[in-house]
Amino acid sequence: MRKRYLPVSFFEIITIIIASMVILLISILTITIFVTGVPYLGQALHSKEVLFSIKLSLYTASVSTVICTILAVPTAYALTKTRFPLCKIWQTLLELPLSLPYLVIGLGLLLIFSSKLGKELSRAGFQVVFSTKGIIVAHIFVNLPFVIRIVKMSFQEVDMRLELIARMLGATKAKCFWTITLPLAKNSIIGAVILAWSRALGEFGATLMLVGTTRMKTETLPASIYLNMATGDRGAAMASAVILLIISVAAHFLFHFIQIKPEKSRIKVV
């Protein structure tokens, strides 16, 4: 039996053409960076500076992502499942950094940690400005609102009836969270973690303002690209760009794999 295909409308043709153009532009950009940078990759991987920037980027991105997740999950739950005064205002304030330029966020952090408070923290051993801790702080302020929004949306998708039934059967709110809400939102939360980690790897604006770009000290992969291009070392810059591109592409493939993977943890209601 021959398959029958529905006729494609003019509107669908237009959307397909636009989508193809967008995909083509992104592909050209990605392929250009990859092809140009690959010849310098071998030499760069033997460079102490590039290896330092890779290790620093992976470390700061991982630490900041863990902290963001720990802070975002309870915050998103409070915004979604509880009612408290001025909830909408708090939600707006939490998401405000999403619309701010990262340079502005970095400038604000620099002013805060250069004040008396910052000096007292430095005396206590928590040096933020021009330090590795500052990179982590910048990543947290940039990524935390992003993670909160995604986790909040995942909590909103959880069927409230399941929680109500559990409550009627005597479960506490904490037990409902650990046994129902969190398992059902698990895949979305993991996806948010992967995207936040990938964003942290490529963050530069806020980091530049708060910690600068000192070689072999605060030199992340984006900072390495900036420094090497500024000094005319195009090969090292392109190699760093390719490394960052490979890590980011791998992270996004992992994100989409998790999103389409069948969620075995889903509770089936008969």
C-alpha positions in Angstrom: 0.0 0.0 0.0 1.5 3.3 -1.0 1.9 6.0 1.6 -0.1 9.2 1.2 1.6 12.4 2.1 -0.4 15.5 3.0 0.2 18.5 0.7 2.6 21.0 2.0 1.1 24.5 2.4 2.8 27.7 1.3 3.2 28.7 4.9 5.1 25.5 5.7 7.4 26.0 2.7 8.3 29.5 3.9 9.0 28.3 7.4 11.2 25.4 6.1 13.1 27.9 3.9 13.7 30.2 6.8 14.8 27.3 9.1 17.1 26.1 6.4 18.7 29.5 6.1 19.2 29.8 9.9 20.7 26.3 10.0 23.0 27.1 7.1 24.3 30.3 8.7 25.0 28.6 12.0 26.6 25.7 10.3 28.9 28.0 8.3 30.0 29.8 11.5 30.7 26.5 13.3 32.5 24.9 10.4 34.6 28.0 9.8 35.8 28.1 13.4 36.5 24.4 13.5 38.3 24.1 10.1 40.4 27.2 10.9 41.4 26.2 14.4 42.0 22.4 14.0 45.5 22.8 12.5 46.6 24.7 15.6 45.0 22.2 18.0 48.0 19.9 18.5 50.4 22.6 19.3 47.9 24.3 21.7 47.4 21.1 23.7 51.1 21.1 24.5 50.9 24.7 25.7 50.9 25.3 29.5 48.8 28.4 29.0 46.1 26.7 27.0 46.0 23.6 29.4 45.8 26.0 32.3 42.8 27.8 30.8 41.1 24.5 30.0 41.5 23.3 33.6 40.4 26.6 35.1 37.3 26.8 32.8 36.2 23.2 33.7 36.8 23.8 37.4 35.0 27.1 37.7 32.1 26.1 35.5 31.6 22.8 37.4 31.8 24.5 40.9 29.5 27.4 39.9 27.0 25.0 38.3 26.8 22.8 41.4 26.2 25.9 43.6 23.6 27.2 41.1 21.7 23.9 41.2 21.7 23.8 45.0 20.3 27.3 45.2 17.9 27.1 42.2 16.0 24.0 43.1 14.5 25.2 46.5 14.1 28.7 45.1 12.1 27.4 42.1 10.1 25.2 44.3 9.2 28.1 46.6 8.2 30.3 43.6 6.1 27.5 42.1 4.5 25.6 45.0 4.2 28.1 47.8 2.5 31.5 48.3 4.2 34.3 50.1 4.0 38.1 50.1 5.3 40.0 47.1 6.0 36.7 45.2 5.7 38.3 41.8 8.1 41.1 42.7 10.7 38.6 44.1 10.3 36.6 40.9 10.9 39.7 38.7 14.0 40.6 40.7 15.4 37.1 40.5 15.0 37.1 36.7 16.3 40.7 36.2 19.9 39.6 35.5 18.6 37.7 32.4 17.9 41.0 30.7 21.0 42.8 31.9 24.3 43.0 29.9 26.9 40.7 31.5 29.3 43.7 31.6 26.8 45.5 33.8 26.5 42.5 36.1 30.3 42.3 36.3 30.6 46.1 37.1 28.0 45.7 39.9 29.9 42.8 41.4 33.1 44.8 41.1 31.6 47.7 43.0 30.2 45.4 45.7 33.4 43.5 46.3 35.6 46.6 46.1 33.6 48.2 48.9 34.2 47.9 52.6 32.2 44.6 52.5 34.6 43.2 49.9 37.6 44.3 51.9 36.3 42.6 55.0 35.7 39.4 53.1 39.3 39.6 51.7 40.6 39.9 55.3 38.5 36.9 56.2 40.2 34.9 53.4 37.5 35.2 50.7 39.2 37.2 48.0 36.9 37.7 45.1 38.3 40.5 42.9 41.0 39.3 40.5 40.8 35.7 41.8 39.4 32.3 40.9 36.7 32.7 43.4 35.6 35.8 41.5 35.1 33.8 38.3 32.8 31.4 40.2 30.9 34.3 41.7 30.4 35.9 38.3 29.2 32.6 36.8 26.7 32.1 39.7 25.2 35.6 39.2 24.9 35.1 35.5 23.6 31.6 35.5 21.4 31.3 38.6 18.4 33.2 37.2 18.6 31.0 34.1 18.6 27.8 36.1 15.8 29.0 38.3 13.6 29.7 35.3 14.1 26.3 33.7 13.6 24.4 37.0 10.5 26.5 37.8 9.0 25.6 34.5 9.7 21.9 35.1 8.0 22.1 38.5 5.0 23.8 36.9 4.6 20.8 34.5 4.3 18.3 37.4 0.6 17.2 37.7 -0.7 18.8 40.9 -3.2 16.0 41.3 -0.4 13.5 42.2 0.8 15.8 45.0 -2.8 16.3 46.3 -3.4 12.5 46.3 -0.2 12.0 48.2 -1.1 14.6 50.7 -4.5 13.1 51.2 -2.8 9.8 51.9 -0.7 11.4 54.7 2.5 12.3 52.9 4.3 15.5 54.1 5.2 18.3 51.7 8.9 17.2 52.0 8.0 13.6 51.1 5.9 14.8 48.1 8.9 16.9 46.9 11.4 14.0 47.2 9.2 11.2 45.9 7.0 12.9 43.3 8.0 16.5 42.3 11.7 16.0 42.0 11.7 12.6 40.2 9.2 13.9 37.6 11.2 17.1 37.0 14.6 15.2 37.1 15.3 15.2 33.3 14.6 18.9 33.0 16.8 19.7 35.9 19.6 17.7 34.5 19.1 19.5 31.2 19.3 22.9 33.0 22.5 21.8 34.7 24.1 20.9 31.4 23.1 24.2 29.8 24.2 26.2 32.8 27.6 24.4 32.7 28.0 25.1 29.0 27.0 28.8 29.5 29.6 29.1 32.3 32.3 27.8 30.1 31.7 30.5 27.6 30.9 33.4 30.0 33.3 36.4 29.6 31.6 39.8 30.1 31.0 39.6 33.9 34.2 37.7 34.5 36.2 40.3 32.6 34.9 43.1 34.7 35.3 41.3 38.1 38.6 39.4 37.7 40.2 40.7 34.6 42.2 38.6 32.2 45.6 37.8 33.8 47.6 35.1 32.1 47.9 31.8 34.1 45.8 33.3 36.9 42.3 34.2 35.8 42.7 33.0 32.2 39.6 30.9 31.2 39.1 29.7 27.7 37.2 32.8 26.6 39.9 35.0 28.2 42.6 33.0 26.4 40.9 33.7 23.1 40.7 37.4 23.9 44.3 37.7 25.1 45.8 35.8 22.2 43.8 37.7 19.6 44.8 41.0 21.3 48.5 40.0 21.2 48.3 38.7 17.6 48.6 35.0 18.4 45.8 33.9 16.1 46.7 30.2 16.2 46.4 29.9 20.0 43.2 31.9 19.9 41.6 29.7 17.3 42.8 26.5 19.1 41.1 27.7 22.3 38.0 28.5 20.3 37.9 25.0 18.8 38.3 23.4 22.3 35.5 25.5 23.6 33.3 24.7 20.6 33.9 20.9 21.0 33.0 21.0 24.7 29.9 23.1 24.0 28.7 21.0 21.2 29.1 17.8 23.2 27.2 19.4 26.1 24.3 20.4 23.9 24.1 16.9 22.3 24.0 15.5 25.8 21.2 17.9 26.7 19.1 16.9 23.8 19.8 13.2 24.4 18.5 13.6 27.9 15.4 15.6 26.8 14.3 12.9 24.2 15.3 9.9 26.4 12.2 8.1 27.7 11.7 9.1 31.3 11.5 5.9 33.2 10.9 7.8 36.4 7.5 9.0 35.2 4.7 7.9 37.4 1.9 6.2 35.5 -1.6 6.9 36.5 -4.1 4.3 35.5 
